[in-house]
């Protein structure tokens, strides 16, 4: 088993832990519908990506109804 040779100071310990903080999720506003979405992802509300409709919103609603049954 590994045993430390010398005491690790609070400064050195805290430097190691400096990058362990949780980061918030970066969201942007969809230019088409105004809902918040992840950058470089299709908008889950309207189905648009970079000005083009990729997923039709009606198909998603139909899929959700099938899931519930």
C-alpha positions as CSV (number, residue, x, y, z in Angstrom):
1,X,0.0,0.0,0.0
2,X,1.3,3.5,-0.8
3,X,2.2,5.6,2.2
4,X,3.2,9.3,1.8
5,X,6.7,10.3,2.9
6,X,5.9,13.9,3.8
7,X,2.9,15.9,4.8
8,X,1.1,17.5,1.8
9,X,0.5,21.2,2.6
10,X,-2.9,22.8,2.4
11,X,-1.7,24.9,-0.5
12,X,-0.5,22.0,-2.6
13,X,-3.6,20.0,-1.8
14,X,-5.9,22.8,-2.8
15,X,-3.9,23.5,-6.0
16,X,-4.6,19.9,-7.0
17,X,-8.3,20.3,-6.2
18,X,-8.7,23.6,-8.1
19,X,-10.1,21.9,-11.2
20,X,-12.7,19.7,-9.5
21,X,-15.5,22.3,-9.4
22,X,-18.7,21.6,-11.3
23,X,-19.4,23.8,-14.3
24,X,-22.8,25.1,-15.4
25,X,-24.3,23.9,-18.7
26,X,-23.7,26.4,-21.5
27,X,-27.0,27.2,-23.3
28,X,-27.8,29.6,-26.1
29,X,-31.1,30.9,-27.4
30,X,-32.5,29.3,-30.5
31,X,-32.7,31.9,-33.3
32,X,-35.9,30.3,-34.7
33,X,-38.1,29.8,-31.6
34,X,-36.2,31.5,-28.7
35,X,-36.0,28.4,-26.5
36,X,-32.8,27.6,-24.7
37,X,-30.7,24.8,-26.4
38,X,-27.2,23.4,-26.3
39,X,-24.8,24.9,-28.8
40,X,-24.2,22.8,-32.0
41,X,-27.4,20.7,-31.3
42,X,-30.8,20.5,-32.9
43,X,-33.4,22.5,-31.0
44,X,-35.6,20.1,-29.1
45,X,-38.5,22.5,-29.2
46,X,-38.7,23.3,-32.9
47,X,-36.4,20.9,-34.6
48,X,-34.3,23.5,-36.4
49,X,-30.5,23.5,-36.7
50,X,-28.6,26.3,-38.5
51,X,-31.8,27.6,-40.1
52,X,-32.9,24.3,-41.5
53,X,-35.7,22.1,-40.2
54,X,-34.0,18.8,-39.4
55,X,-36.7,17.1,-37.3
56,X,-40.3,17.9,-37.7
57,X,-42.0,18.9,-34.5
58,X,-45.2,17.0,-35.3
59,X,-43.3,13.7,-35.6
60,X,-41.8,14.3,-32.2
61,X,-45.3,14.8,-30.7
62,X,-46.5,11.7,-32.3
63,X,-43.5,9.7,-30.9
64,X,-44.2,11.0,-27.4
65,X,-47.8,9.8,-27.6
66,X,-46.7,6.4,-28.6
67,X,-44.3,6.2,-25.7
68,X,-47.0,6.9,-23.2
69,X,-49.2,4.0,-24.3
